[in-house]
Amino acid sequence: MTVRVRRIYDAVEDADGKRVLVDRLWPRGVSKQHAQLDEWCKEVAPSNELREWYGHDPARYDEFARRYREELQQPERAEALARLKKLTNGTLTLLTATKQAGISQAAVLAEVLE
């Protein structure tokens, strides 16, 4: 499986494979038709408390990633993660509305899935 991380606002590419939004909240200004999603897996997103604490501060990314991996062991998130693993044998593109996708929950999920 190849796992990619992209912003939901980026144009759809043929290489995307299965497209899955991994944010808890629907992104502003994006229609469901434009998103062209195969799934919206909001159950795998970090808790509101962790997301608010992190605030996408690059200095907190390592600690965020550690805490988020712990959250992924909780039953609901573990089940959602297992569902993501079963989605495809090809390419899986994890989508997020975050401005810096490389330091988002999608980036952590990509590492976990690979």
C-alpha positions in Angstrom: 0.0 0.0 0.0 1.2 3.5 -0.8 -0.1 6.2 1.5 -0.2 9.8 0.4 -1.0 12.9 2.4 -2.6 15.9 0.6 -4.8 18.9 1.3 -8.5 18.5 0.5 -8.2 21.8 -1.3 -5.7 20.4 -3.8 -6.9 19.3 -7.2 -7.9 15.6 -7.5 -5.1 13.6 -9.2 -5.4 10.2 -11.0 -2.6 8.9 -8.7 -4.8 9.6 -5.6 -6.3 6.1 -5.5 -8.8 5.9 -2.6 -9.4 9.4 -1.2 -10.3 9.6 2.5 -10.9 12.7 4.6 -9.4 12.2 8.1 -10.6 15.4 9.7 -13.3 15.4 12.3 -14.9 18.6 10.9 -15.9 19.1 7.3 -13.5 21.6 5.6 -14.8 25.1 4.9 -15.7 25.9 1.3 -15.5 22.4 -0.1 -18.5 20.8 -1.6 -18.9 17.0 -1.3 -19.0 16.8 -5.1 -15.7 18.7 -5.3 -14.0 16.6 -2.6 -14.6 13.4 -4.6 -14.1 11.2 -1.5 -14.3 7.5 -1.2 -14.9 7.9 2.6 -14.9 10.4 5.4 -13.3 8.7 8.4 -13.9 11.3 11.1 -13.7 8.6 13.8 -9.9 8.3 13.3 -9.3 12.0 13.9 -7.6 13.2 17.1 -9.7 14.3 20.1 -10.8 17.9 20.3 -8.6 18.4 23.3 -5.5 17.1 21.6 -6.2 19.1 18.4 -6.7 22.3 20.4 -3.6 21.8 22.5 -1.5 21.1 19.4 -2.8 24.1 17.4 -0.5 23.0 14.5 2.5 24.4 16.3 5.6 22.8 14.6 7.4 22.8 18.0 4.7 20.6 19.4 4.5 18.1 16.5 6.6 15.3 18.1 4.6 15.4 21.3 1.3 15.6 19.3 2.3 12.6 17.2 3.2 10.6 20.4 -0.2 11.5 22.1 -2.1 10.8 18.9 -0.6 7.4 18.5 -1.8 6.7 22.0 -5.3 7.9 21.1 -5.3 5.6 18.1 -5.3 2.6 20.5 -8.7 3.6 21.9 -11.4 1.2 20.6 -13.3 3.6 18.3 -10.2 5.0 16.7 -8.5 1.6 16.5 -11.6 0.3 14.6 -11.5 3.2 12.2 -7.7 2.7 11.7 -8.3 -1.0 10.9 -11.0 0.0 8.4 -8.5 2.4 6.7 -6.0 -0.5 6.4 -8.5 -2.6 4.6 -9.5 0.1 2.1 -7.1 -0.7 -0.7 -4.1 -2.6 -1.8 -3.1 0.3 -4.1 -2.8 4.0 -3.2 -4.6 5.6 -0.3 -4.7 9.3 -0.1 -5.4 10.8 3.3 -6.9 14.3 3.1 -6.9 17.1 5.5 -7.8 20.8 5.5 -4.7 21.7 7.5 -2.4 24.2 5.9 0.6 22.2 6.8 -0.3 18.6 5.9 3.2 17.3 6.7 2.7 18.1 10.4 -1.0 17.0 10.6 -2.8 14.0 12.0 -2.8 12.7 8.4 1.0 12.6 8.4 0.9 10.6 11.6 -1.7 8.2 10.2 0.4 7.7 7.0 3.4 6.7 9.2 1.2 4.3 11.2 -0.4 2.8 8.1 2.9 2.2 6.3 
